[in-house]
Amino acid sequence: MAMKPDIEIAQAAKVQHIEKIAEKVGLSRDDLDFYGKYKAKVPLDVLKRFDSNKDGKLIFVTAITATKAGEGKTVTSIGLCQGMGQLGKKVMLSLREPSLGPTFGIKGGATGGGYSQIYPMWDIDLHFTGDIHAVGTAHNLLSALVENHISKKNPLGIDPTKITWRKAMDMNARELRKVVVGLGGRTVGGVPHESGFDITVASEIMAILALSKDMADLRLRMSRMVVGYTYDKKPVTADQLKGIGAMCLLLKDAIAPTLVQTLEGQPALIHGAPFANIAHGNSSIIATKYALKMADYVITEGGFAMDLGGEKFFDIVCRITGLKPDVAVLVASIRALKMHGGMDQKEIGKPDVGFLEKGYSNLDKHIENIKKFGVPVVVAINQFPTDSPEEIEHIKKHCEKVGARFGLSKVFVEGGKGGVELGNAVLESLEKEKSNFKVLYDEKLPIKEKIKIIATEIYGAKDVVYTGTAPGDIAAIEAAGNDKLPICMAKTQHSLTDDPAKKGAPKDWVLTVREVRLAAGAGFIVPLTGEMMTIPGLPTSPAAERINIDDNGYITGLN
């Protein structure tokens, strides 16, 4: 019998009032700001009560390189949480909020699937508690202040051709990537110049929200953001535009994480939404820090594969916070590995150990990368009905050969029960293996050296070339003394390389960096590689075409 669509499973779920979920982690009704029956913000002053608690164990979930076959990282994270719940463990999730762009684009949502979902998935996938909208509004307020400044005598001497602060909206809109603003004359439209939009989840303010410890830290980081350069090439910061107080006010609720639940009643904090192929791609340090104070085990995940959200969690988030992951779970599927081995997507349902074996190069590279950070690894195979027993046995033996623990995950179909095997593998790793976590590079190294270390060590490139504005961008960042920061690579999620068409784990290729942006407030430098865009476009057949709500409020097509 075919499984019900995700949205039908979610809408039929028997879940508890969020107050009951809060009680499991020591929160009372008076501690919560309710957004209906199933969502509640937890204010920072409430969270501070937990500061003296001992930290639980941190389980970081990442994946192999994304394919159209599907890997299932979020469903595995949620299913693992439910599985550990079945094993009687006090466990909690810390996850990012999905962006509306991918929800209506290719993905169609990011709240798990089948019987391993966070609830209420339709709210989480849509406006949720308004955090992304608040970030977009704060971003565009700053943009409006910059535009207003240059049209009102421009006392700071900002060069309109060197304004780096663009506009933001939470939608896939390719037509807004490059625009001309300020038309109609100075009194009507301001000063004409080139600009463009980034998707809100790629905004530096979103990265800052996810990296801030509290409101004071948020304020300080936003004040350092560089919005452009003067005619004599000096950086202009956001605090010089005098809007930081107003921006903080817009973000007063967004800085607090939101408590929700899995379909089986485990607590989950959802907070922050930075894109992983552009920004740093992990949930907020506030959510992860306090989940660790409230539970014995915390599961968090990085966006896309180990080379993106994984490397950025280790090199940016852990560097800032001092967090040390105890184990990494690397999610793969047999179907995806066969695609990395060169199998045609139309054929991947057919058992074929040959293509599977060829696809191990991608799996092995990600295992190797996790081990470079000193973190033990468990490979989670997200099982599909088309996987043959021979293929499962083959990959199990391969994992043993390369020194990685293995767990089969059936969480999509079976919920927590299907996550017990993986849960036991993770608990065994925590018991028997020690994490010797370390970052990959010293952030005080020159920019080009740091980029080369990531390119060669993590991506498998042999060298890096700089085109377009990149050499000048690096020179400007160095001249302003902002070069002693970690690197946050903007790179395609579809390949270890900067070419989305290349599968597996290519060697002897050259990474192209065409632009380098400074995110001084977030505290990192962003090299744009290959053809990476900071606002995606919609596919030929967007998910939006299949999403609907009927006259009785019943939702279809969201998954």
N, C-alpha and C positions, 0 to 999 in steps of 0.2 A: 504493500500500500504506500502510495506517495505521501511524503511528509507535508504537513500544512506549511504555507508560507510563514516566514518569521513574524510578520505583523499579526497574523491570526493567532500564532502561539502566544505572542506577547499580550494581545488583547483578551485572551482566554485565561491568562495566568492568575492563580490565586496568590496574591501578594499581601504583605502586611503594611499597616500604616507606618509611615516613616518614623514615628515616635518609638515604635517597638524595635525597629532596627537600631535606632540611636541608643536605646538602653543596653544593647549588646556591647557597646564600646564605652559605656560610662557617661553617656549624655542624657540629660533629662529634657522634658518638654520645654522648660524655661530657657534651655541653652540654644534652642533652634529658632531660626526665622523661617516660617513655613511658606512654601510656594505650592499650596494645595496639599493633598493627602500623602503624596509619594516623593516629594522633593523638599529639602530644607537646607538653607545656608547655615553654616556653623561659623559665627563671628570669631575674629582673631583673638579677642579678649577671653573668649571661652576656651579656645585651643591652648592658650598660654598656660592654663591650669595643668596641662599635661607635660609641661617642659621638663619636670624632674623625673618623669618615667623613663625606665630603661628602654632602649630601642629593641624592636623585634628583628627578625631576619629579613633581609631584602632580597627578593627574587625578581630578577630583571628578565623580561621576555622580549626577544628579538626574533628575526627571521632571516631566511635565505632571500636572495634577490627576487623581487616581485615578478610574477608572470600572470598571464590571463587565466591560467589554470587554477589559481587561487592557492594561498598558503594557509590563511586562517589564523593570523596572529592574535587578533582581539578575541575571537571565539575561544581560542586556546587559553588565553589569559583568564577569561571569565570561567571557562570550564574547569581549569586548574584550581581556581579559587573555590568553586562549588565542590570539586573532588576533595580538596583538603578539608572543606566543611564536612563532607561525608566521613572523613577520617577523624572527625572530632576536634579539629584544630581551630584556634581562634585566628581567623584569617581575614584580610581586608584587601580591597583593590584601590589603586590610585591610578586613574586614567585621564586622558585628555578628553575634551569636549570635541565632537565632530564639527567640521565646517559645513555650512550650507552648500558651498561650491561643489565638492565631491558628492554630497547627498543628492543633488539634482543633476550631477554630471555622470561620471562612470560608476562610482562606488554604490550609490544608493543608500548610504548610511554607514555607520561604524560603531555599532553597539553590540557586536557579537552576532550570533545567529542560531537558528534551531532552538534547542533547549538550553543553550548557554548564552543568555543575554542579560544586559542590565536594563532595569525597568524604571520609568516608562520610556521605552525606546523611541516612541514617536516624539515625545517632548525633547529628549536628549539630542535627537537628530535634527530638531528644528530650532526653535528660539530658546529652548531650555530656560535658564534663569536670566537671559539677556546679557551675559558676559561679553560675548563676541560683538554684539551691537554696541555695548558701552565702549569697548576698545576702538571700534571703528569711528565712533563719534568723537572720542578724545583725539584720535589720529587726525581726523578731518578738521577739528577745531584748531589744532596746531597749524595745519596747512592753510586754513583761512587767515590765521594771524600772520603767517609769513607773507601771503599774497597781499594782505592789507598793508603790511609794513612797507613793501616795495612800492605800492601805489600811493602811499602817504609820505612823500619826501624821502623815504628810505634812509633814516639817520644812521643805521648800522652799515650802510654801504654794501648791501647784499647784491651780488651779481646775479641777475635773473637767469643767466645761462648756466649758473652753477648752483641752482637750488636742487638739493638732493632729496628733500622731503616730498614724497609724492602723495597721491590720494589713496584711499582704501575703501574697498567694499567687499562683503562676504559673498561673492558670486563668481562663477567662472565666466569671464567676459573678455574674450580675446580682443574685441574692438576697442577696449579702453587701455590696452598696453602702452600705446604711445598716443598722446593727444596734444593739441595746442590750446593753451588757456589764455585768458586775458583779452579776448577779442572785444571790439566795440569801443575802444578808447579808454583812457585812464580813468575817467569818472564813472564809466559804465562797467567795464570788465577788468580794469587794472592794467598791468603791464604784460603784453603778449610774450609768451615763452613756451618752450616745449615742456611737457610734464607727462604724467601717466598714472595708472592705477596699479596697486598691488592688492592681492587678495588679503583681507583683514588678518587672516591667520599668519601671513608673512610680514605683518607690521612689526616694527621694532618694539612698539608698545606691548604687543602680545607676548613677545619674547621676554620683555621686562616684567610683565605681570607674572609670568611663569617662573621667573628667576628671583623675584623679590621676597625678602624675609618678612616684611611688614610695610605699613604705609610710609614710614620714614625712608625706608630703603627704596620703595617705589618712587617717591618724590625725588630723591637724590639721583636715581638712575635716569628718570625722565628729564631732569634738568641738564644732564650731560649729553643728551642726544644731539647729534650734529644735523642741522637742517639745511646747510649750504655753506658757501664760501663767499667772502667779500671780494671786491675788485682787486685787492692786493693779496688774495689767496689765503686769508686767515679764516679758520672755521668759525661758524656762527652756531651757538648752542641754543637749545630750546628755552633755557631760562632767560636768555636775552630778549625773548619775545613776550615774557611776563604772563604766560598762560598756565603755568604749572599747577597753581592752586585750583584753577577751574577744571583742569584735566584730572587732578586727584579726586575732586568732588564727583566727576562723572564715573570714576572707578571705585567709589567707596563701597559698593556692594560686590562688584566684580572681584575684589581682592580676597573675598571669603570663598572657600571651597563649598561645593554642594554635595550633600549626602543623598545617595540613592541606594538601590539594592539589586542583587542578582535575582534571577527567577527563583532561586532556592533560599533567599533571605540573608545572604552575606552582605555586610555593609561595603559600599564603594564610595570613595570621594572622587568627584569629577571636577577637574579644575585646570584651566589653561588650555590653549589650543594652537600652539605654534606648529606650523608646517615643518615636516622633517626633511623635505628635499630643498628647503629654502632657509627656514629658521632652524631651531635646535630640536624640535620634534618630540618633546617629552612633557608629561603633566607637571603641574607646578611643584616647586620645592616645598611650598606650604603644605599641600595635600600629602606628599610623600613623607615629609618629616613627621607630620602629626599622625598619619596612619601608622607609622613605625612606633609611635608612642602609645597608640591605642590597641594594637594587635600584636600577636606573637609572630605572625608571618604577614608580609606585605608583598603583593604582586603588582609591579608596575611594568609598563612596556614603552619601548621607543618606536616612533613611527618608521615605517618601511623596514629596510634590512639593517643588518649589523653595521654596514659601511656608512649608514646615514644616522638614523635615530640612536643606534647602538654606540657608535663611535662618539657621537655628540653627548650622549648621556655620560659616558665614561670620562671624556676629555673636557666637557664644559660643566655639566650639572654637578658631577662628583668633585670636580676641582673647586667649584664655588662653595659647595655645601659641606665637603668632607665626608659625604656618604660613601660607604664601601659596599658594593653588591656582594652578597654571599654566594650566589649562584646565578648563572645565566641559562635561560631556556631558549634554545634555538629551534624555531618552528619551521618545519618543511612539510611538503606533501610529495608523495610518489609521483603524482601527475606533474607537479611543477618541476621536479628533478628530471623527469623524462623530457620536458620542454627544454630545459637547460642542456640536455644531451643531444638536442637537435630534432626531437620527434615533432611531427606536425600536430598542431593543436587538435585537429579533427580526429586524430588517431589515439590521443592519450588515454582513452578509456580501455584500450587493448593492452593486456599484459605484455611487457617487453623488458627483460632484465638488461639487455644490451644498451638501450637508450638510458635506462636508469643508471647504469654504471658510468656511462659517459657524463651524466649530469652531476655525479658526485664531486666534480671539480669545484662547483659553486658551493656546495655544502662544506667541503673540506676547507675552502678559503675562509669561510665565515667562522668555522671552528677554530682555525689557526688564529684569526683576528681576535676572537674572544680570549684565547689563551695568552695572547700578547699583553693583555691587561691583567693577567694573573688570576682570572676568574674561572672556577670550575664550570663545565658546560654539560647540560643535558639536552639531547636532541629529542624533540617532540614531533612524532609523525602524525599529522592531522589526517585521520583515515577517511578515505572515500569508498563508496560501495564497489567501485571498479578495481580497487587494489587487490592483487592476487596474493594468496598466502606465500607463494614463492618470492614475490617482490618484497613483502614485509620481512621475510626471513633474511633476504639478501641485504637489505639496508641495516637490519639489526646487527648482522655479522660485520658489516662495513664499519659501523659505529664502534664496535668492540675493537676492531683493528686500529682505528685512529685514536682510540683512547677517550671516547665520549660515552657517557651513560645514555640510555635509550628508554623512551616511554611512548607507548602507543596511545593516541588520544581519540576517543570516540564521543567527544563532548557535544558535538553538533546534534547527534541523534539521541544520545543517552543522558545528556546533562551531566550532573556531578558524578553519577555512577560511572560514566565513561571517562572521567578524569582521575579515577582512583589509581590506576596503574602509573600514570604520569606523576601524580601526587606522591606516590611511594618512591619513585625514582628521584624526585626532587628532595624529599626528606632524607633519603639515603645519602645523597650527595652532601647535604648540609651536615649530616652526622659524620661522614667519613672523609670529606675533603675540605681543606682550609683554603679560603680565598686570600691570595696575596696581592690585592689590588694595587695597581699603579697606573698613572697616566702615561700616555705615549710619548709626550714631548714636553720640554720646558717652554712655557709661554713667553719667556724673555728672549728666545732665539729670534733671528730676523724673519720677517714675514715669509719670504720665499723659501727659507729653510723649513719652516713649519709646514707649509703647503706641500713641499717635496716629501717630507716624512709621511704625511697622510697618504699622498698619491702613491708612493712606492710601497709603503708597509701595509696599508689597508686595501688600496684598490688594485695593487699589482702592476702599476705603471712603471716604465723605465725612466721617464723624465717628464718635465712640465714645460710648456711653452706659454708665453704671455703675448696676447694680441690686443687689438682695440685700445681701450683706455686703461687697461690693467697696469702697465708700467708707470704711467702718470699717477694713477690712483694710489699705488703703493708708495710712490715718492711723496705724495701729499700727506698720507697717513703717517709716514715716518717723520716728515718735517714738523708735523703738529705734535709729535711725541706720543702718538696713540698706537704704536706698533707692538707693545708688550702685552698683547692680549691673545687668548686662544682663537683658533680658526673654526669657523662654522661654514663648511662647504655647501654651496648650492649646486646640486648635481642631480641628474636623472635618477629616479628610483628603479628604472627598468634594467639597469646593467651595473656591474661593478665599474665599468668604464664611463666616459662621458657621452657615449653613443648608445642610445636606448635599444638599438637593434642587436647589439652584441651580447650573447648569452654565455653561460658557463663562467669561466674565470680566465679571461684572456691575459696573455703576457706580452711583453715587449711592445707596448703601445704608449702613446704620449698624451698626457692630459693637457687640454687647452683651457687656459684661464683668460677670459676676455674683458672682465670688469671686476673691480674689487671695491666693495662698499664697507664703510666703517659703521658699526653699531656700537657706539661708545657707551650708550646707556645700558644696553644689554650686556656689554663687556665682551664683545667678540668682533672679529673681522670676517666679512662674508665674500669669498671669491666666487664669482659666477662662472661656471664651467660649461663647456659645450654650448648647446643651444637652450640652456635652462631659462624658462620664463618665470617671472614672479607673480603672474596671474594666469591660471590655466584657462584653456578654452573648453567648450562643451564638445562631446563626441558627436558623431553623425546621428546616433539615436540616444539622446540623453535620458537618464533615469526619470527626469521630470515628466516625460511623456506617459509614464506608466503609473504615476502617483495620483491618488484621488481621495476625496472624502465625500461620502454620500450625504443625503439630506438628513439622515439620522446620526451623523457624526462618526460613521464607521470608516476607518482608513484602509486603503488598499495600496499595494505597490511599493511600500516603504520597507526596505530590508538592507 
